[in-house]
């Protein structure tokens, strides 16, 4: 019987969380990730950073990436001037809180003006996309739905989009995201996936 001389490499996947920090949900997300030794990326909105600076510090302290998600989650397809102002405002807030520049950026909804994105890249930002949408923001979504969608669409090098912020009455219960984390991690590891930070993947895409 022929056998391969090379061990099969684990498939990589990265988790990312948008729209936080949330004083109730984000610490629970961090706790769940910590139990599995996983480092993720958190794309924070400046308005929430202003309310929860200590949580931003905690995200960074635990080895996760803190990324810029504008100040007020504005739609950036046409608002180039506003987009730059919101991005730089949030950037300054993060620098003041963390004492360093955080150069990862994700536009709200993953949609932006290409001219704006090119400008950010010239300023040294790294744009972080996503390719697995868990639809965890839908009203009535349950943890098992989130896990199922991630399993269905994940592939080597995937960046999974989840949300720890923007918890309003019109949106899904973010505790379902917290509940989904064990199922996501355990099911993907069983499929041979290794969890890495987005900075190990994003350089290959941008």
ChimeraX attribute file (.defattr): number of C-alpha atoms within 10 A of each C-alpha:
attribute: neighborCount
match mode: 1-to-1
recipient: residues
	/A:1	2
	/A:2	4
	/A:3	6
	/A:4	6
	/A:5	6
	/A:6	6
	/A:7	7
	/A:8	8
	/A:9	9
	/A:10	13
	/A:11	17
	/A:12	22
	/A:13	22
	/A:14	25
	/A:15	24
	/A:16	24
	/A:17	22
	/A:18	24
	/A:19	26
	/A:20	25
	/A:21	30
	/A:22	23
	/A:23	16
	/A:24	13
	/A:25	21
	/A:26	24
	/A:27	17
	/A:28	17
	/A:29	22
	/A:30	19
	/A:31	14
	/A:32	18
	/A:33	20
	/A:34	12
	/A:35	9
	/A:36	13
	/A:37	10
	/A:38	19
	/A:39	21
	/A:40	25
	/A:41	25
	/A:42	29
	/A:43	26
	/A:44	29
	/A:45	26
	/A:46	28
	/A:47	19
	/A:48	21
	/A:49	22
	/A:50	16
	/A:51	12
	/A:52	15
	/A:53	18
	/A:54	14
	/A:55	19
	/A:56	24
	/A:57	15
	/A:58	15
	/A:59	20
	/A:60	14
	/A:61	11
	/A:62	15
	/A:63	13
	/A:64	20
	/A:65	22
	/A:66	24
	/A:67	27
	/A:68	30
	/A:69	27
	/A:70	29
	/A:71	23
	/A:72	17
	/A:73	20
	/A:74	17
	/A:75	18
	/A:76	22
	/A:77	16
	/A:78	14
	/A:79	13
	/A:80	18
	/A:81	10
	/A:82	14
	/A:83	24
	/A:84	17
	/A:85	13
	/A:86	21
	/A:87	22
	/A:88	17
	/A:89	16
	/A:90	25
	/A:91	23
	/A:92	16
	/A:93	19
	/A:94	24
	/A:95	12
	/A:96	12
	/A:97	14
	/A:98	18
	/A:99	10
	/A:100	11
	/A:101	15
	/A:102	17
	/A:103	17
	/A:104	22
	/A:105	23
	/A:106	23
	/A:107	24
	/A:108	20
	/A:109	15
	/A:110	16
	/A:111	14
	/A:112	19
	/A:113	15
	/A:114	13
	/A:115	12
	/A:116	18
	/A:117	22
	/A:118	13
	/A:119	13
	/A:120	18
	/A:121	15
	/A:122	10
	/A:123	10
	/A:124	11
	/A:125	19
	/A:126	20
	/A:127	21
	/A:128	23
	/A:129	21
	/A:130	18
	/A:131	14
	/A:132	19
	/A:133	16
	/A:134	22
	/A:135	16
	/A:136	25
	/A:137	23
	/A:138	12
	/A:139	13
	/A:140	13
	/A:141	18
	/A:142	18
	/A:143	21
	/A:144	16
	/A:145	17
	/A:146	23
	/A:147	22
	/A:148	15
	/A:149	16
	/A:150	23
	/A:151	18
	/A:152	10
	/A:153	13
	/A:154	18
	/A:155	16
	/A:156	14
	/A:157	21
	/A:158	22
	/A:159	27
	/A:160	21
	/A:161	22
	/A:162	25
	/A:163	26
	/A:164	30
	/A:165	23
	/A:166	20
	/A:167	18
	/A:168	11
	/A:169	8
	/A:170	11
	/A:171	14
	/A:172	20
	/A:173	22
	/A:174	26
	/A:175	17
	/A:176	20
	/A:177	28
	/A:178	23
	/A:179	18
	/A:180	21
	/A:181	21
	/A:182	17
	/A:183	18
	/A:184	21
	/A:185	21
	/A:186	12
	/A:187	16
	/A:188	21
	/A:189	16
	/A:190	10
	/A:191	12
	/A:192	13
	/A:193	21
	/A:194	18
	/A:195	22
	/A:196	19
	/A:197	20
	/A:198	26
	/A:199	15
	/A:200	12
	/A:201	18
	/A:202	19
	/A:203	11
	/A:204	8
	/A:205	9
	/A:206	10
